[in-house]
Every structure is written in C-alpha cells, then in structure tokens.
Amino acid sequence: MEIVICKDAHEAGIAAADRLVHYIEGLPTPVIGLATGSSPKALYQELTRRVEGGRLDLSHALGFALDEYVGIDRSHPESYHSVITHSVIEPLRMTPSRVRVPDGLAADLQAAADEYDEAIELAGGVDVQILGIGSNAHIGFNEPFSSFSSRTRIKTLTPQTREDNARFFDSIEQVPTHCVTQGLGTIMDSRVALLMASGEKKADAIAAMVEGPVATRCPASILQFHPRAIVVIDEAAASKLQ
Ligand code: F6R
C-alpha cells in the first residue's frame, strides 16, 4: 500500500488526481470505478478543474459506480444514479451513456447484479477504482463480515451506515435498508485501488485497514493484498497510524 498523507482536502485532491491520471493516461478506453460520498469530493473537484482547464478529457472513459440503494427511484436526489450524474458525470463531462450505476430497482436484483459484473469484465476490467471508506471500514457497501471473494450483490446496510448516511435524508427512517454493491472480489480485480479519507472519524478505520490483521471484520483490510492500493488521507484520518 502506498500511503499519502496530505495537509488538507485541496492537497489530497491534487495527489489523488495526479495518480488517477497517471494510470489512465494514454489508455484508449480508460475504465474508472466511481465512489459517491464525501471522501472523493476533493478528487472530483480537482479533476473538474483539469477538465475545465482543457488539461483532461474523460469523455471517452467508461465509468462503473460502486453501489446503489435498493428501492429508491432513480430520480430521487439521493439515489446514486442522481448523485453520480450531478457530482461526477456533469462536472467531469463524462458521456452519460458510458457511465453505469447498479440497478437497485430491477425485478430480479441478483440477475441485474450479475449482468453488472459481466459488463465490467466486457469493458476489460476497472483501471482505477476510486474508493471511500466507512467508519466501520466498509468499502463499497461491503459491511463487516462480507466475503472477501464476493461479487456484485444485494447487501443489508448496518445501523451504523444508515446512521452515517442519514445526513443526506430528512430522517433515518428514509435511509434505505438495502443496497446493491460491487463485491470485495470485484473491487480487488481493479488494477489500481485509490482510496480517500479525511477527518478523525475515519482514523480508526484507516488504522485497522493499514495496520490491522486482514480480517472480514475490517472489509477494507483486504486492500493489503491489492497489488496497487493507494491511500490518500489527511492528517486527521492518519492520526491513529503508528
Ligand atoms: C460510496 C461508497 C461508500 C462510501 C463510504 C464513505 O459509493 O461506496 O463506501 O465511500 O460510506 O462515505 P463518505 O465518503 O461519505 O464518508
């Protein structure tokens, strides 16, 4: 694992963008795995600056989001379809038809999830997977005790994750109970895993991921086995590293 400790979000955004661009530069069809949430915001902001400045073009890239809630309409402002559209596709000027988000409304959710994994494979696999990390060390929505070999599938959100995400909804009751998420096995197939985190609230999860045993109680610890995992964090998130 490469650990990059930055003094603030601006610096973290630049460090992460430099690495992402390094690994996709020159690829005819870069495939980017997209996370939602607060963690990668600084990265998306920096990429947006580069796109607006004419230094980066992502219109030919393919994108695969990590996850989606089950049972909320795509047009809901907090569906990951909406969030990816407004915080990633539009600012980064990606081509909407080239970006996919798991289907949380399919009649057969598992068939749709299987088809999602196949689409990633058909695209040639993910070149750079952008990740955040939950305070319980989930990546994607692979909550503690998720199988290390899991593929895209339905998962139940833990009370902790629903509480963490309640800030995006009017009340905790409105936070969906289930999601469809890429599995840990799917994430591990990416050629580069680029994880971002900031703030003291993530310090325990970061320490467990980087220095703890590789164990399903800390899903992100599987990244210790990733051939190219890059962790870009601020000083607060790094504060519990030895
Ligand atoms: C988002 C995702 C989640 C988040 C994690 C951290 O697509 O898969 O794993 O990355 O919950 O969320 P934030 O960054 O909002 O603290």
Residues whose N, C-alpha, C, O or C-beta is under 5 A from the ligand:
A	BS01	F6R	L34 A35 T36 G37 S38 S39 L66 D67 L131 G132 I133 G134 H138 I139 G140 F141
